[in-house]
Amino acid sequence: MTDVSTKPARRLRCAIYTRKSSEEGLEQEFNSLHAQREACEAYIASQKSEGWALVREQYDDGGISGGTLDRPALQQLLADIEDGLIDVVVVYKIDRLSRSLMDFSKLVEVFDRNGVTFVSVTQSFNTTTSMGRLTLNILLSFAQFEREVTAERIRDKVKASRMKGMWMGGYVPLGYDVVDRKLVVNEEEATKVRMVFERFVEVGSATVLAKELRHDGFRNKQGTLIDKGYLYRLLNNRVYRGEAVHKGKSYPGEHEAIIEPHLWEQVHDIMSVSPRKRANNSRAQTSALLKGLLFTATGAAMTPSSTKKGTRRYRYYVSMDLLKNRETPDDGIPRRLPADTVEAAVITEIRRVLRTPETTAQVIAALDLQDIPEADAIAALQQFPQLWEQLFPGEQARIIQLLIRRVTVTAEGLVIDMRTDGIAGVMRDMMVPRQLEAAE
């Protein structure tokens, strides 16, 4: 006969976890924790032939509820499992490990991830067997059910609260503070919000308004300079109408509105037009750059006018003498001028003046007092044509008003009276948006 040697079983390191909810009786020489440990040790000894061996570390939580995972011994047990020091976790009963199915499922995830099995010595529960794993899957199914039911209860509560107009926490919009879990108007911020809505109605472009607000240093509730995305969120926030919103549906809110209905409607009538079309309209509605600045040599104002032929629009500046059918001398002074021609002549003169050494020295001296580097000032003067082209017509008209005192139309040509003292201020305004963008 041939002797057949049996292969020794793999050594399995077993940890015993014990817990007692109250501290009552822990002072006794033989308490509940001792009883649990004794039963678990006996079970491990019965499995000695399977290679089970008890580790020296003891994991005992006395006087701590099983409704939480924040238990010192349990956390130490989980840490040792993650370090690969344990193969089997043994408990007296399942509820010693956790009273919550949701928490229990979290623990099992840790066990599975580290190849650790779980045994309850007084119940038919042992994940080393197929029946134990089946029982575990049933328990986890109930845990998933419990999670889903809890989530549904929370969603239903939030919906019911929203329908009553209640504030349910989260992001606090600019213009409000939270007091006693309710939104209360912050008057200083509310004034800024109203200004944004009113200014959007005037400008009609989120791009232009965002650039303007950044230039003015407008910041959100967290203190960050706003961008166009934030501006759109602000303009679409129905909280400002005094409403509570849940899943796209709005309900009357408990809080006070900041924006009046007519202003909200004005803003959203504009926003109903696509941004691309609004931008095209903004550019098509070219401002009369010289409105209020252009006069004939006889002192008559020249006002903007236009005609349209087919799809093309022609703009002019026309003398009030001509519009009022007044008699004028035959002095050779034009009473009607193409707007593009006269505006281009004025802009060319501005560019010429900005390139002169006298203007450069004046601008550098003025901006140096405001801690703007000389190199930046010179670069801005040189890049004026490019900066000018990036401005919307309304902004161009504003700058012309700052730079030009009067333009007089004579028989010989144009006499342009510039405000040289305003050049430094204009250049600073044109430089600041670029500096802000570079800092972001």
C-alpha positions as CSV (number, residue, x, y, z in Angstrom):
1,M,0.0,0.0,0.0
2,T,1.1,3.5,-0.7
3,D,0.7,6.1,2.0
4,V,-1.3,9.2,0.8
5,S,-0.4,12.3,2.7
6,T,-3.1,14.9,3.1
7,K,-2.3,18.5,2.1
8,P,-2.5,20.8,5.1
9,A,-5.4,23.4,5.0
10,R,-4.4,27.0,4.3
11,R,-4.1,29.0,7.5
12,L,-7.0,31.5,7.9
13,R,-6.5,34.4,10.3
14,C,-9.7,34.9,12.3
15,A,-10.7,38.1,14.1
16,I,-13.5,38.2,16.7
17,Y,-15.6,41.3,16.9
18,T,-17.8,41.9,19.9
19,R,-20.1,44.8,20.8
20,K,-22.6,45.8,23.6
21,S,-24.9,48.8,23.2
22,S,-25.0,49.9,26.8
23,E,-22.2,50.2,29.5
24,E,-24.4,48.4,32.0
25,G,-22.7,45.3,33.3
26,L,-19.3,46.0,31.7
27,E,-17.7,46.4,35.1
28,Q,-18.5,42.7,35.9
29,E,-15.7,40.2,35.9
30,F,-17.5,38.1,33.2
31,N,-19.7,40.4,31.1
32,S,-21.5,40.2,27.7
33,L,-18.4,40.9,25.7
34,H,-16.6,38.0,27.4
35,A,-19.5,35.7,26.7
36,Q,-19.5,36.7,23.0
37,R,-15.8,36.2,22.7
38,E,-15.9,32.8,24.5
39,A,-18.5,31.5,22.0
40,C,-16.6,32.8,19.0
41,E,-13.3,31.3,20.3
42,A,-15.0,27.9,20.7
43,Y,-16.3,28.1,17.1
44,I,-12.9,29.0,15.7
45,A,-11.3,26.1,17.7
46,S,-13.9,23.7,16.1
47,Q,-12.6,24.8,12.7
48,K,-9.0,24.2,13.5
49,S,-8.8,21.4,11.0
50,E,-9.8,23.9,8.3
51,G,-6.8,26.0,9.1
52,W,-8.7,28.6,11.2
53,A,-6.5,30.4,13.7
54,L,-7.3,33.3,16.1
55,V,-5.4,36.5,15.8
56,R,-4.1,38.2,19.0
57,E,-5.7,41.6,18.4
58,Q,-9.1,42.0,20.2
59,Y,-11.8,44.2,18.7
60,D,-14.3,45.1,21.4
61,D,-16.8,48.0,21.4
62,G,-18.5,48.3,24.8
63,G,-21.3,50.8,25.3
64,I,-21.6,51.8,21.6
65,S,-24.8,51.5,19.6
66,G,-24.8,49.3,16.5
67,G,-26.7,52.0,14.6
68,T,-23.4,53.7,13.5
69,L,-20.2,52.6,12.0
70,D,-18.2,55.2,13.9
71,R,-16.9,52.7,16.5
72,P,-13.2,52.6,17.5
73,A,-12.7,48.8,17.5
74,L,-14.8,48.4,14.3
75,Q,-12.7,51.1,12.5
76,Q,-9.5,49.3,13.6
77,L,-10.9,46.0,12.3
78,L,-11.6,47.6,8.9
79,A,-8.2,49.1,8.8
80,D,-6.5,45.8,9.5
81,I,-8.7,44.2,6.8
82,E,-7.5,46.8,4.3
83,D,-3.9,46.0,5.3
84,G,-4.5,42.3,4.5
85,L,-4.1,41.1,8.1
86,I,-7.4,39.2,8.4
87,D,-9.1,36.4,6.4
88,V,-12.3,35.7,8.5
89,V,-14.5,38.0,10.7
90,V,-16.4,36.1,13.4
91,V,-19.2,37.5,15.5
92,Y,-21.7,36.1,18.0
93,K,-24.7,37.5,16.1
94,I,-25.1,39.5,12.9
95,D,-26.5,42.5,14.8
96,R,-23.3,42.7,16.8
97,L,-21.6,43.9,13.6
98,S,-24.4,46.3,12.6
99,R,-28.1,46.9,13.2
100,S,-28.5,48.7,9.9
101,L,-28.8,46.8,6.7
102,M,-27.4,49.7,4.8
103,D,-24.3,49.8,7.0
104,F,-24.0,46.1,6.9
105,S,-23.9,46.2,3.1
106,K,-21.1,48.7,3.3
107,L,-19.1,46.4,5.5
108,V,-19.7,43.5,3.2
109,E,-18.3,45.6,0.3
110,V,-15.1,46.0,2.3
111,F,-15.0,42.3,3.1
112,D,-15.5,41.3,-0.5
113,R,-13.0,43.7,-1.8
114,N,-10.3,42.2,0.5
115,G,-11.4,38.6,0.1
116,V,-12.6,38.4,3.8
117,T,-15.4,36.0,4.8
118,F,-17.9,36.6,7.6
119,V,-19.4,34.2,10.1
120,S,-22.1,34.4,12.8
121,V,-21.7,31.6,15.2
122,T,-25.3,31.5,16.6
123,Q,-27.0,31.8,13.2
124,S,-26.8,29.9,10.0
125,F,-24.7,32.5,8.3
126,N,-21.3,31.8,6.9
127,T,-20.1,33.3,3.6
128,T,-17.6,30.6,3.2
129,T,-20.5,28.4,2.1
130,S,-22.9,28.7,-0.8
131,M,-25.9,28.9,1.5
132,G,-24.2,31.7,3.5
133,R,-23.6,33.6,0.3
134,L,-27.2,33.2,-0.8
135,T,-28.4,34.5,2.6
136,L,-26.0,37.5,2.2
137,N,-27.4,38.3,-1.2
138,I,-30.9,38.3,0.2
139,L,-29.9,40.6,3.0
140,L,-28.2,42.9,0.5
141,S,-31.3,43.0,-1.7
142,F,-33.3,44.2,1.3
143,A,-30.6,46.8,2.0
144,Q,-30.9,48.1,-1.6
145,F,-34.7,48.2,-1.1
146,E,-34.2,50.2,2.1
147,R,-31.9,52.6,0.3
148,E,-34.4,53.2,-2.5
149,V,-37.3,53.6,-0.2
150,T,-35.4,56.1,1.9
151,A,-34.4,58.1,-1.2
152,E,-38.0,58.1,-2.3
153,R,-39.1,59.5,1.1
154,I,-36.5,62.2,0.8
155,R,-37.5,63.1,-2.7
156,D,-41.2,63.2,-1.7
157,K,-40.4,65.4,1.3
158,V,-38.3,67.8,-0.8
159,K,-41.1,68.0,-3.4
160,A,-43.8,68.6,-0.8
161,S,-41.7,71.3,0.8
162,R,-41.0,73.0,-2.5
163,M,-44.7,73.0,-3.3
164,K,-45.2,74.9,-0.1
165,G,-42.5,77.4,-1.2
166,M,-40.1,76.4,1.5
167,W,-36.3,76.8,1.2
168,M,-34.6,73.4,1.2
169,G,-31.0,74.5,1.5
170,G,-28.2,74.4,-1.1
171,Y,-26.7,77.3,-3.1
172,V,-27.8,80.7,-1.7
173,P,-28.4,83.1,-4.6
174,L,-26.9,86.6,-4.7
175,G,-29.5,89.0,-3.1
176,Y,-30.5,86.7,-0.3
177,D,-29.2,85.4,3.1
178,V,-30.5,82.4,5.0
179,V,-32.0,83.2,8.4
180,D,-33.7,80.4,10.4
181,R,-33.7,78.2,7.3
182,K,-35.6,80.8,5.3
183,L,-34.4,83.1,2.5
184,V,-34.3,86.7,3.6
185,V,-33.6,89.6,1.2
186,N,-30.1,91.2,1.5
187,E,-30.9,94.7,0.4
188,E,-27.3,95.6,-0.6
189,E,-27.0,92.5,-2.9
190,A,-30.6,92.9,-4.1
191,T,-29.8,96.3,-5.4
192,K,-27.0,94.8,-7.5
193,V,-29.3,92.1,-8.8
194,R,-31.9,94.6,-9.9
195,M,-29.2,96.7,-11.6
196,V,-28.1,93.6,-13.6
197,F,-31.6,92.9,-14.8
198,E,-32.2,96.6,-15.8
199,R,-28.9,96.9,-17.5
200,F,-29.5,93.8,-19.5
201,V,-32.7,95.3,-20.8
202,E,-30.7,98.3,-21.9
203,V,-27.7,96.4,-23.4
204,G,-29.5,93.3,-24.8
205,S,-26.3,91.3,-24.8
206,A,-25.0,88.9,-22.1
207,T,-21.5,89.1,-23.6
208,V,-21.4,92.9,-23.5
209,L,-23.0,93.1,-20.0
210,A,-20.6,90.4,-18.6
211,K,-17.6,92.3,-19.9
212,E,-19.0,95.5,-18.4
213,L,-19.7,94.0,-15.0
214,R,-16.2,92.4,-14.9
215,H,-14.8,95.8,-15.7
216,D,-16.7,97.3,-12.8
217,G,-15.5,94.6,-10.5
218,F,-18.9,92.9,-10.0
219,R,-18.5,89.7,-7.9
220,N,-20.8,86.8,-7.0
221,K,-21.7,85.8,-3.4
222,Q,-18.4,83.9,-3.1
223,G,-16.4,87.0,-4.1
224,T,-15.4,85.8,-7.6
225,L,-15.6,88.0,-10.7
226,I,-18.6,86.9,-12.7
227,D,-18.6,85.5,-16.2
228,K,-21.2,85.1,-18.9
229,G,-22.3,81.7,-17.6
230,Y,-23.0,83.0,-14.1
231,L,-24.8,86.0,-15.7
232,Y,-27.2,83.6,-17.6
233,R,-27.8,81.6,-14.4
234,L,-28.7,84.8,-12.5
235,L,-31.0,86.0,-15.2
236,N,-32.8,82.7,-15.3
237,N,-33.1,82.2,-11.5
238,R,-36.8,82.2,-10.7
239,V,-36.0,82.6,-7.0
240,Y,-35.8,86.3,-7.9
241,R,-39.5,86.2,-8.8
242,G,-40.3,84.9,-5.4
243,E,-40.7,81.3,-6.6
244,A,-39.5,77.9,-5.4
245,V,-38.5,75.5,-8.2
246,H,-38.5,71.7,-8.2
247,K,-37.7,69.6,-11.3
248,G,-38.5,72.5,-13.6
249,K,-41.8,73.4,-12.0
250,S,-42.1,76.6,-10.0
251,Y,-44.4,77.2,-7.0
252,P,-45.1,80.4,-5.0
253,G,-42.2,80.8,-2.5
254,E,-42.2,81.8,1.1
255,H,-39.5,84.4,0.4
256,E,-39.9,88.0,-0.9
257,A,-39.3,88.6,-4.7
258,I,-36.5,90.9,-5.8
259,I,-37.4,91.3,-9.4
260,E,-40.8,92.8,-10.5
261,P,-42.8,90.7,-13.0
262,H,-42.6,93.3,-15.8
263,L,-38.8,93.5,-15.5
264,W,-38.6,89.7,-15.6
265,E,-40.7,89.6,-18.7
266,Q,-38.7,92.3,-20.4
267,V,-35.4,90.3,-19.8
268,H,-36.9,87.0,-21.0
269,D,-38.5,88.5,-24.1
270,I,-35.0,89.6,-25.1
271,M,-33.5,86.2,-24.1
272,S,-36.1,84.4,-26.2
273,V,-34.2,85.6,-29.2
274,S,-31.1,83.5,-29.9
275,P,-27.8,84.9,-28.7
276,R,-26.4,84.9,-32.2
277,K,-29.3,86.9,-33.6
278,R,-29.1,89.4,-30.7
279,A,-25.4,89.9,-31.3
280,N,-26.1,90.5,-35.0
281,N,-28.9,92.9,-34.2
282,S,-26.6,94.8,-31.7
283,R,-24.0,95.2,-34.4
284,A,-26.5,96.1,-37.1
285,Q,-28.0,98.9,-34.9
286,T,-24.9,101.0,-35.3
287,S,-24.8,103.9,-33.0
288,A,-24.5,107.4,-34.3
289,L,-21.0,108.0,-33.0
290,L,-21.2,111.8,-33.5
291,K,-24.7,112.4,-32.2
292,G,-24.7,115.8,-30.4
293,L,-21.2,116.6,-31.5
294,L,-21.5,117.5,-35.2
295,F,-22.4,121.1,-36.2
296,T,-22.0,123.2,-39.3
297,A,-19.9,126.3,-39.3
298,T,-23.1,128.4,-39.0
299,G,-23.9,126.7,-35.7
300,A,-26.7,124.4,-37.0
301,A,-26.7,120.9,-35.4
302,M,-26.4,117.9,-37.7
303,T,-28.6,115.0,-36.7
304,P,-28.4,111.3,-37.6
305,S,-30.7,110.1,-40.4
306,S,-30.9,107.1,-42.6
307,T,-32.6,105.7,-45.7
308,K,-33.0,102.2,-46.9
309,K,-32.8,100.8,-50.5
310,G,-33.6,97.1,-50.7
311,T,-31.8,95.4,-47.9
312,R,-29.1,98.0,-47.6
313,R,-29.3,100.9,-45.1
314,Y,-27.5,104.2,-45.7
315,R,-26.8,106.5,-42.8
316,Y,-26.3,110.3,-42.9
317,Y,-25.8,113.3,-40.8
318,V,-28.3,116.1,-41.9
319,S,-28.2,119.7,-40.9
320,M,-31.3,120.9,-39.0
321,D,-31.4,123.8,-41.5
322,L,-32.1,121.3,-44.2
323,L,-34.6,119.4,-42.1
324,K,-36.5,122.6,-41.1
325,N,-36.4,123.9,-44.7
326,R,-34.5,127.0,-43.5
327,E,-32.9,129.3,-46.0
328,T,-29.1,128.9,-46.0
329,P,-26.4,131.0,-47.7
330,D,-24.5,129.5,-50.7
331,D,-21.3,129.2,-48.6
332,G,-20.2,125.8,-49.8
333,I,-20.8,124.1,-46.4
334,P,-22.3,120.6,-46.9
335,R,-25.7,120.2,-45.2
336,R,-25.8,116.4,-45.6
337,L,-22.8,114.0,-45.0
338,P,-22.4,110.2,-45.3
339,A,-22.2,109.0,-41.7
340,D,-19.5,106.4,-42.5
341,T,-17.3,109.0,-44.1
342,V,-17.4,111.6,-41.4
343,E,-17.1,109.0,-38.6
344,A,-14.1,107.4,-40.2
345,A,-12.4,110.8,-40.5
346,V,-12.9,111.5,-36.8
347,I,-11.6,108.0,-35.8
348,T,-8.6,108.5,-38.1
349,E,-7.8,111.8,-36.3
350,I,-8.1,110.2,-32.9
351,R,-5.6,107.5,-34.0
352,R,-3.2,110.1,-35.3
353,V,-3.4,112.1,-32.0
354,L,-2.8,108.9,-30.0
355,R,0.4,108.2,-31.8
356,T,2.0,111.6,-31.1
357,P,4.8,111.8,-28.5
358,E,3.0,114.5,-26.6
359,T,-0.1,112.2,-26.1
360,T,2.1,109.2,-25.2
361,A,3.9,111.3,-22.5
362,Q,0.6,112.6,-21.1
363,V,-1.0,109.2,-20.9
364,I,2.1,107.6,-19.3
365,A,2.2,110.3,-16.7
366,A,-1.5,110.0,-15.8
367,L,-1.5,106.1,-15.7
368,D,1.7,106.0,-13.7
369,L,-0.1,107.6,-10.9
370,Q,-2.6,104.7,-11.0
371,D,0.2,102.1,-10.8
372,I,-0.3,101.0,-14.4
373,P,3.1,100.1,-15.9
374,E,4.5,102.4,-18.6
375,A,5.0,99.4,-21.0
376,D,1.3,98.6,-20.7
377,A,0.3,102.2,-21.4
378,I,2.4,102.3,-24.6
379,A,1.2,99.0,-25.8
380,A,-2.4,100.1,-25.3
381,L,-1.8,103.2,-27.4
382,Q,-0.2,101.2,-30.1
383,Q,-3.0,98.6,-30.1
384,F,-5.9,101.2,-30.1
385,P,-7.1,100.2,-33.6
386,Q,-7.4,96.5,-32.6
387,L,-9.0,97.4,-29.2
388,W,-11.5,99.7,-31.0
389,E,-12.7,97.1,-33.4
390,Q,-13.5,94.7,-30.5
391,L,-15.9,97.2,-28.9
392,F,-19.6,97.2,-29.5
393,P,-21.1,100.3,-31.1
394,G,-22.6,101.6,-27.9
395,E,-19.2,101.4,-26.2
396,Q,-17.6,103.1,-29.2
397,A,-20.1,106.0,-29.0
398,R,-19.4,106.4,-25.3
399,I,-15.7,106.7,-25.9
400,I,-16.2,109.2,-28.7
401,Q,-18.2,111.4,-26.3
402,L,-15.3,111.3,-23.9
403,L,-12.7,112.2,-26.5
404,I,-14.4,114.7,-28.8
405,R,-15.7,118.1,-27.7
406,R,-17.1,119.2,-31.1
407,V,-16.8,118.6,-34.8
408,T,-17.4,121.5,-37.1
409,V,-18.3,121.1,-40.8
410,T,-16.8,123.9,-42.9
411,A,-16.5,124.4,-46.7
412,E,-12.9,123.3,-46.4
413,G,-13.5,120.2,-44.3
414,L,-13.8,119.1,-40.7
415,V,-12.5,120.9,-37.6
416,I,-12.1,118.4,-34.8
417,D,-11.8,119.7,-31.2
418,M,-10.5,116.8,-29.0
419,R,-10.6,116.5,-25.2
420,T,-6.9,115.6,-24.8
421,D,-7.4,115.6,-21.0
422,G,-9.7,112.6,-21.3
423,I,-7.4,110.3,-23.3
424,A,-5.7,108.8,-20.2
425,G,-9.1,107.9,-18.7
426,V,-10.3,106.3,-21.9
427,M,-7.1,104.2,-22.3
428,R,-7.4,103.0,-18.7
429,D,-11.0,101.9,-19.3
430,M,-9.9,100.0,-22.4
431,M,-7.0,98.3,-20.6
432,V,-8.7,97.2,-17.3
433,P,-10.9,94.4,-18.9
434,R,-7.8,92.8,-20.4
435,Q,-5.9,93.0,-17.0
436,L,-8.9,91.4,-15.2
437,E,-9.0,88.6,-17.8
438,A,-5.3,88.0,-17.4
439,A,-5.6,87.8,-13.6
440,E,-8.4,85.1,-13.8
